[in-house]
Amino acid sequence: MDMSLVAAALAQQANATQQQVATTVMKQNLDAQKEAVLTLLGGAQQTLSLANVGPGVGGNLNIAA
């Protein structure tokens, strides 16, 4: 077998492995970004919620007095 064919086959295998690693890392990065966005959005929704406050909190404020 010609050594150039062996070298080409090994290079192709290395390239395929590198592509798989890059795809995995990219997916993990996108998942981490998604979790960060969901955390930020979830925190904003919790701070805007008035479900657990007492009566009268969040009502109209009379600033004329």
Buried (B, 14 or more C-beta within 10 A) or exposed (E): EEEEEEEEEEEEEEEEEEEEEEEEEEEEEEEEEEEEEEEEEEEEEEEEEEEEEEEEEEEEEEEEE
